[in-house]
Amino acid sequence: MATPLQYGDPPHLGPFVLQARLLTGPAGLVYLGQGPDGRAVSVALLTRGAALDPVARDRFVAAVREAERRGRRRGSRAALTVLAMDGGPAPWVAVPYAPGGAGAERFLEPVMVSGMLLGDRNGPDFVPYWLGDRDPALPAPGPPAPRRPRPGARSAWPRRCWPRSSR
């Protein structure tokens, strides 16, 4: 079920305008968006904690690249068509939206490690340190533009405030 965007959600990612949240999972969020051509898209974005974990980020990017490779090899009907992706510090991926079908949420599944990797199960399961983080990872904003003085404006320090030289 789609819910409205919340405070802190990005209004757009790349060329896609985000319209609603489709899913909030432990590894990331899935949004309903609209492409520049008007097509509905499903966009997956890692949470801030998952994006700061290099191994989780690499698993997400590897899953997207694997889907791209399968799509080229088998044709677009066999795998999800990756419309766009950003593998930077706040990775996201966009695929066509199909109501009730597989969407971008499938790229969040490999990010979470579940079960035992070796041997029999005994003891607690692995839990990433960022599991409770639900904030979307956003690219860092650029540096602010330098302020230019207005034409004809006086200096911020009037002459009378400068220390006088001792005579």
trRosetta pair geometry for C-beta under 8 A, 3 or more apart (Angstrom, degrees):
i j d omega theta_ij theta_ji phi_ij phi_ji
2 20 4.0 39 -177 136 114 143
2 21 6.7 145 -157 73 62 46
2 22 5.6 -32 -98 -96 75 62
2 32 5.7 -23 -117 -1 128 139
3 6 7.8 12 121 -44 112 98
3 20 6.3 152 69 -173 31 95
3 21 4.8 -22 63 62 88 102
4 20 6.1 -67 -109 -122 29 82
4 21 7.3 15 90 14 19 92
5 9 4.3 -138 -166 75 95 145
5 11 7.4 74 173 -102 168 57
5 18 6.3 103 -90 120 130 108
5 19 7.4 -140 -38 155 110 19
5 20 6.4 -118 -44 -111 71 32
5 21 6.4 132 -98 -31 46 88
5 31 7.7 30 -96 -131 94 116
6 9 5.2 103 55 -20 61 114
6 21 6.9 2 -6 -28 95 139
8 135 5.9 -75 161 -142 143 92
8 136 6.6 155 137 30 92 94
9 18 6.7 -128 153 111 111 146
9 21 6.9 -114 -107 -64 150 106
9 29 7.7 -119 -118 128 100 161
9 31 7.4 135 -168 -95 122 130
9 136 6.0 81 -119 4 56 142
10 13 5.7 84 102 -62 142 84
10 18 6.2 96 91 12 76 144
10 45 7.4 159 21 -99 123 171
10 136 6.3 -114 -11 110 92 147
10 138 5.7 153 -69 -111 112 106
11 17 7.0 -24 154 -149 76 73
11 18 6.2 -166 -177 46 26 96
12 15 7.7 -57 178 169 118 12
12 16 6.1 167 -159 88 79 49
12 17 5.0 -39 -99 -105 101 50
12 18 6.0 -169 -93 1 36 83
12 33 7.8 107 -130 -142 61 125
13 16 5.4 -11 64 62 76 103
13 18 6.5 59 -1 -45 91 113
13 31 7.8 133 4 52 126 143
13 33 7.3 -85 38 -94 97 161
13 43 5.7 149 51 -176 137 149
13 45 6.6 -152 -84 -77 156 124
13 86 7.4 -132 176 10 102 130
13 92 5.1 -53 179 93 149 164
13 94 7.3 171 93 -57 115 115
14 84 5.3 -165 124 134 168 146
14 86 6.4 -173 -59 -39 114 118
14 92 7.5 -152 -11 82 109 123
14 94 7.1 -114 52 -13 135 137
15 35 6.5 40 112 -154 104 69
15 36 4.9 -46 165 -34 121 113
15 84 7.0 139 32 -31 98 170
16 33 4.1 49 167 148 113 145
16 34 6.7 154 -158 69 73 35
16 35 5.7 -37 -103 -94 83 55
16 36 7.9 -95 -82 -30 47 69
16 41 5.6 -81 -129 62 134 142
16 43 5.8 161 110 -68 154 140
16 84 7.3 -171 -25 53 115 134
16 94 5.5 170 -40 -105 155 151
17 33 5.9 157 78 -162 41 89
17 34 5.1 -17 60 57 96 92
18 31 4.5 -24 -142 163 113 146
18 32 7.4 110 -158 76 65 45
18 33 4.7 -50 -99 -95 51 99
18 43 6.5 -93 -97 49 100 141
19 31 7.4 136 43 171 54 96
19 32 5.2 -55 63 99 99 91
19 33 6.0 156 4 -110 84 37
19 34 6.2 62 -33 -15 123 99
20 31 6.8 156 83 -159 40 71
20 32 4.6 6 57 44 91 113
21 24 6.3 12 173 -51 131 93
21 29 6.2 -59 -138 -173 104 113
21 30 7.4 100 -167 78 63 54
21 31 5.9 -51 -106 -104 47 69
21 32 7.7 -96 -29 10 2 82
22 30 4.5 -58 67 107 105 99
22 31 6.3 155 5 -127 90 13
22 32 5.2 108 -51 -40 108 88
22 42 6.7 -38 19 -135 160 95
22 103 7.2 -19 113 84 161 158
22 105 7.6 -115 104 -51 118 116
23 29 6.8 169 90 -158 62 49
23 30 4.0 25 46 39 100 113
23 105 5.4 21 56 -94 158 129
24 29 5.4 -11 -110 -112 65 86
24 30 8.0 -136 -63 26 33 71
24 134 6.3 30 -176 -154 122 109
25 28 5.9 9 63 57 100 53
25 29 7.2 -179 27 -85 71 36
25 30 7.4 45 -2 -11 107 98
25 105 6.9 118 -23 -147 141 101
25 108 5.4 111 71 137 146 150
26 47 7.8 -77 159 -6 35 142
26 112 6.1 67 82 -86 120 129
26 131 5.5 -16 -165 -153 115 76
27 46 6.4 -56 159 -133 75 77
27 47 6.5 -155 169 7 26 102
27 50 5.0 92 -159 -95 67 158
27 56 6.9 -160 -143 -168 104 121
27 60 7.6 174 161 -79 124 115
27 108 4.5 159 81 -171 119 95
27 109 8.0 -170 34 -67 148 15
27 111 3.9 125 -156 88 148 135
27 112 5.3 -121 -50 -45 125 91
28 44 5.6 66 120 -180 139 88
28 45 5.6 -179 -169 90 110 40
28 46 4.4 -73 -93 -111 113 35
28 47 5.4 -143 -95 -23 46 70
28 50 6.2 -85 -61 55 83 153
28 60 7.6 94 -40 -112 145 138
28 108 4.6 -137 42 -112 112 122
28 111 6.9 91 -14 28 109 164
28 136 7.8 61 -156 -121 71 73
29 44 7.4 165 86 -150 41 53
29 45 5.4 -14 60 62 88 91
29 47 6.9 100 -20 -74 87 74
29 134 7.9 84 -64 -173 109 70
29 136 5.4 -62 25 -89 136 100
30 42 6.1 -4 -175 -176 107 95
30 43 6.9 154 -158 79 55 44
30 44 5.1 -23 -100 -96 79 72
30 45 7.9 167 -87 20 32 69
30 103 6.5 101 -169 107 138 122
30 104 5.4 163 -131 78 103 101
30 105 4.7 -44 -62 -71 151 88
30 108 7.3 -104 -55 -18 102 138
31 42 7.5 154 77 -159 46 48
31 43 4.6 -20 60 63 97 99
31 44 7.9 -179 18 -78 71 26
31 45 7.0 21 -4 3 111 112
32 40 6.7 -22 -168 -166 93 100
32 41 7.7 142 -163 78 46 48
32 42 6.7 -29 -103 -103 54 60
32 43 7.8 173 -89 20 6 86
32 97 6.2 60 -134 -112 82 153
33 40 7.5 140 80 -161 43 52
33 41 4.7 -30 72 68 94 96
33 42 7.5 158 24 -96 85 13
33 43 4.9 33 -2 -10 132 124
33 94 6.8 -64 59 -127 136 117
33 97 7.9 169 47 -42 60 129
34 38 6.4 -21 -173 -146 106 33
34 39 7.2 151 -156 75 60 37
34 40 6.3 -37 -100 -102 67 49
34 41 6.9 160 -99 18 14 90
35 38 6.8 -35 71 34 77 19
35 39 4.5 1 35 55 122 88
35 40 7.9 -105 2 -40 87 6
35 41 5.3 91 -45 -27 95 125
35 83 6.9 -94 -94 169 136 154
35 94 7.5 127 -83 159 101 143
39 96 6.6 -59 161 -123 124 88
39 97 7.9 160 153 25 79 90
40 96 7.4 71 86 -167 68 64
40 97 4.0 -75 128 51 98 127
41 83 6.2 -82 -124 33 130 154
41 94 4.7 11 169 -172 136 105
41 95 6.7 148 -160 74 84 29
41 96 6.2 -72 -112 -113 65 30
41 97 5.4 171 -141 -26 7 97
42 94 7.1 154 77 -152 43 56
42 95 5.4 -22 61 65 95 83
42 96 7.3 22 13 107 89 22
42 97 4.5 129 -39 -94 84 80
42 98 8.0 -58 -21 19 128 58
42 103 3.4 -74 143 -172 175 120
42 104 4.2 -169 123 -1 97 99
42 105 7.4 -67 165 -17 131 75
43 92 5.9 15 180 176 97 117
43 93 7.1 175 -149 86 57 40
43 94 4.7 -18 -98 -98 84 82
43 104 5.8 34 -147 4 7 171
44 92 6.4 174 87 -153 51 67
44 93 5.3 -1 52 53 96 88
44 103 7.8 150 -49 129 102 88
44 104 3.5 -161 -25 146 99 112
44 105 6.2 163 -92 -80 121 34
44 107 5.1 168 66 61 158 114
44 108 5.6 -145 -162 -45 134 100
45 90 7.2 6 -161 166 101 91
45 91 7.7 171 -141 99 55 48
45 92 4.3 -16 -96 -102 78 106
45 136 5.2 27 114 -152 131 108
45 137 6.3 -158 166 48 95 82
46 50 4.2 -128 -173 91 109 114
46 51 4.3 141 98 -60 126 86
46 56 7.1 129 -145 132 137 110
46 57 6.7 -66 -34 -101 174 73
46 60 5.9 -78 -67 -67 121 170
46 90 7.1 -153 55 -160 97 55
46 91 5.8 49 -1 62 119 84
46 92 7.5 -131 4 -76 71 61
46 108 7.7 161 -97 -114 65 91
46 111 7.0 167 -114 -120 105 158
46 136 7.9 117 88 -154 40 61
46 137 4.9 7 85 11 85 132
47 50 4.7 88 53 12 81 103
47 51 6.8 -151 88 -7 38 90
47 130 6.8 167 95 151 118 116
47 133 4.8 142 148 110 130 99
47 134 6.2 -76 -126 -128 130 19
47 135 6.3 96 -162 65 85 47
47 136 6.5 -89 -121 -106 47 31
47 137 6.2 95 139 -31 18 89
48 51 5.8 -59 -146 38 28 110
48 52 6.4 24 156 -18 64 108
48 130 7.7 -147 92 -160 63 125
48 133 5.5 -112 60 169 87 135
48 135 4.7 0 -5 86 123 99
48 136 6.8 74 -43 112 81 18
48 137 4.7 148 -94 -86 47 70
48 138 7.8 -24 -89 9 96 68
49 52 5.9 -59 -149 36 30 109
49 53 6.7 26 153 -19 64 105
49 128 7.5 135 138 131 116 117
49 129 7.3 -143 -172 100 121 71
49 130 2.4 165 156 -161 122 119
49 131 7.5 -94 109 -12 151 20
49 132 7.7 84 -18 62 164 54
49 133 3.3 144 -12 28 123 152
50 53 5.7 -56 -151 33 36 110
50 56 4.5 -115 -162 134 78 145
50 57 7.0 141 146 -63 71 67
50 60 7.4 89 150 -38 118 137
50 111 5.8 26 -159 177 134 137
50 128 7.4 54 -97 128 76 159
50 130 5.6 -173 -55 104 51 141
50 133 7.3 -161 -15 76 73 122
50 137 7.2 -105 66 -36 80 129
51 56 7.6 -87 -63 95 20 111
51 57 5.7 71 -144 -87 44 110
51 89 6.4 77 166 160 111 60
51 90 5.3 12 -152 -113 155 54
51 91 6.5 177 -120 21 97 77
51 137 3.4 73 -8 -103 155 159
52 57 7.9 158 33 -41 9 122
52 130 6.8 157 56 -88 103 146
52 137 7.7 -171 -30 -110 73 121
53 56 4.0 53 89 17 116 113
53 57 6.4 167 84 -14 59 86
53 128 6.5 -39 -76 -162 168 128
53 129 7.7 153 -83 50 124 93
53 130 5.9 -131 -31 2 123 139
54 57 5.6 -57 -144 40 31 113
54 58 6.1 34 157 -22 66 107
55 58 5.7 -53 -147 36 30 112
55 59 6.6 33 153 -21 63 102
56 59 5.7 -51 -150 32 33 111
56 60 6.6 33 152 -19 64 104
56 111 4.9 52 -162 -162 88 93
56 128 6.7 48 -67 -126 133 156
56 130 7.5 -95 2 49 163 135
57 60 5.8 -54 -152 34 32 112
57 61 6.4 26 154 -13 67 108
57 89 7.9 -38 -134 -145 153 37
57 91 5.9 133 -153 4 89 129
58 61 5.8 -56 -142 42 32 107
58 62 6.0 35 157 -22 66 109
59 62 5.7 -55 -143 38 28 113
59 63 6.4 31 156 -22 63 104
59 110 4.8 -154 167 128 106 98
59 111 5.1 152 92 -102 121 48
60 63 5.9 -56 -153 32 28 110
60 64 6.7 24 152 -15 63 106
60 91 5.5 146 107 93 130 140
60 93 7.9 -161 168 -15 97 119
60 107 6.1 69 -155 156 76 98
60 108 7.2 5 -114 -105 102 46
60 110 7.1 169 -84 78 41 98
60 111 5.1 18 -65 -79 91 108
61 64 5.7 -55 -151 37 34 111
61 65 6.3 31 153 -17 67 108
61 85 7.9 130 -130 160 72 134
61 87 4.5 72 -124 -135 124 109
61 91 5.7 -107 -70 -130 91 160
62 65 5.7 -55 -143 40 32 109
62 66 6.2 36 156 -23 65 106
62 110 7.3 -105 79 121 99 150
63 66 5.7 -52 -146 35 29 113
63 67 6.6 30 154 -18 62 104
63 106 7.8 -160 165 126 129 75
63 107 4.8 154 109 -143 126 74
63 109 7.7 150 -132 61 159 78
63 110 4.5 169 -68 32 132 141
63 111 7.8 -82 -1 -44 141 73
64 67 5.8 -56 -152 36 31 110
64 68 6.5 33 150 -20 64 104
64 82 6.1 100 -169 -115 87 144
64 85 5.2 120 170 -120 148 157
64 87 7.4 -157 67 -84 140 99
64 91 7.8 -149 -3 171 149 125
64 93 4.8 -158 -112 -88 129 143
64 107 5.6 34 -69 -134 81 135
65 68 5.5 -50 -149 34 35 114
65 69 6.4 35 152 -19 66 104
66 69 5.7 -54 -148 37 32 111
66 70 6.3 30 154 -16 66 106
67 70 5.7 -52 -142 40 32 110
67 71 6.1 36 155 -24 64 107
67 79 5.4 177 -159 168 74 125
67 80 5.4 -16 -171 59 132 97
67 82 5.8 117 105 -45 111 115
67 107 7.2 -74 -11 -87 145 102
68 71 5.7 -56 -148 35 28 114
68 72 6.6 25 155 -16 63 105
68 82 4.9 -51 -81 28 88 140
68 85 8.0 -95 -55 2 129 141
69 72 6.0 -56 -151 36 31 108
69 73 6.3 24 154 -16 65 112
70 73 5.7 -61 -143 41 31 108
70 74 5.8 -9 174 14 71 114
70 78 6.7 -120 155 108 98 109
70 79 4.2 116 109 -57 111 159
71 74 6.9 -68 -125 53 20 83
71 75 7.4 -70 -170 107 53 16
71 76 5.8 32 -163 -105 98 55
71 78 7.3 180 -111 70 48 86
71 79 4.4 -116 -74 76 73 118
71 80 7.0 -73 -74 79 122 42
71 81 5.8 125 -143 -105 145 54
71 82 6.7 -159 7 8 156 86
74 77 7.8 -105 129 64 96 68
74 78 3.6 -49 124 48 132 154
74 79 6.2 106 59 -9 121 102
75 78 5.6 92 65 2 78 102
76 79 7.4 -91 -149 60 34 69
76 81 4.9 15 -149 -78 105 113
80 95 4.8 -18 174 -143 117 147
80 96 7.8 -165 -161 37 80 80
80 102 6.5 -110 -73 112 114 111
80 103 7.8 112 -125 -147 135 23
80 104 7.9 145 -180 -85 154 49
80 106 6.9 170 -26 54 148 135
81 95 6.2 135 73 -148 57 85
81 96 5.9 33 60 -2 109 107
82 85 5.9 -19 180 -33 122 114
82 93 6.1 -59 -139 -166 102 109
82 94 7.5 100 -166 72 60 53
82 95 6.0 -52 -104 -88 44 87
83 94 4.6 -59 63 103 109 98
83 95 6.1 164 -1 -107 93 29
83 96 6.7 116 -45 -47 121 65
84 93 7.4 175 93 -151 50 47
84 94 4.8 16 52 42 86 115
85 91 7.2 8 180 -167 93 90
85 92 6.8 -167 -146 95 58 51
85 93 4.4 -6 -106 -107 98 76
85 94 7.1 -158 -71 19 55 68
86 90 7.3 11 107 86 123 69
86 91 5.9 -166 96 -133 69 51
86 92 5.4 25 42 44 98 80
86 139 8.0 -55 142 -62 151 121
87 91 5.2 13 -130 -113 37 113
88 91 6.4 167 52 -75 46 66
88 139 6.8 31 98 -104 135 106
89 137 7.5 -142 132 169 70 122
89 139 6.7 111 67 -118 98 67
89 140 7.2 5 80 -10 144 97
90 136 8.0 65 -164 153 118 80
90 137 3.9 -172 -133 132 89 100
90 138 5.6 6 -134 174 164 5
90 139 4.8 -129 31 -62 131 58
91 137 7.5 22 33 85 52 140
93 104 5.6 171 91 -142 93 111
93 107 5.4 44 45 28 144 173
94 104 6.8 -43 -122 -82 27 138
95 103 6.1 170 75 -163 115 59
95 104 5.0 168 23 -70 105 81
97 103 6.1 17 -123 -118 61 122
98 101 3.3 -8 100 41 119 134
98 102 7.4 21 57 49 119 47
98 103 6.8 -167 41 -75 74 87
102 105 7.7 -127 -163 56 62 87
102 106 5.4 20 -172 -38 107 133
103 106 7.1 158 75 -4 36 90
104 107 5.8 -39 -176 20 64 113
104 108 7.8 66 136 -20 72 96
105 108 5.5 -49 -163 25 54 115
105 109 7.5 70 144 -36 70 89
106 109 5.8 -30 -162 3 46 119
107 110 7.2 -48 -168 27 43 100
107 111 7.9 52 140 -27 61 104
108 111 5.5 -47 -166 18 52 123
108 112 7.5 36 151 -10 74 98
109 112 6.8 -67 -165 36 36 98
112 128 7.5 -116 -124 -6 66 123
113 117 7.4 -20 -176 -61 120 109
113 126 5.5 -20 96 89 115 134
113 128 7.5 116 28 -50 96 100
114 125 7.2 0 -150 -173 60 130
114 126 8.0 -151 -109 59 27 95
115 121 7.4 -81 -160 -89 67 118
115 125 7.4 -28 -80 -135 13 111
116 119 6.3 -87 155 72 134 66
116 120 7.2 28 88 137 170 16
116 121 4.8 -153 -26 -89 135 75
116 125 7.8 -107 -63 -119 68 75
119 122 8.0 -55 127 19 112 97
124 127 7.7 -52 152 -7 113 104
127 131 5.5 -42 178 -32 94 151
128 131 5.1 137 70 -52 80 85
130 133 4.8 -37 -177 14 83 125
149 153 5.0 -142 178 61 96 124
150 153 4.1 93 62 -34 89 124
154 158 7.0 22 146 -95 133 76
155 158 7.2 160 77 -80 90 33
157 161 5.4 -120 -168 73 81 124
157 162 6.5 86 150 -63 119 84
158 161 5.2 94 64 0 76 102
159 162 6.0 -43 -162 11 44 114
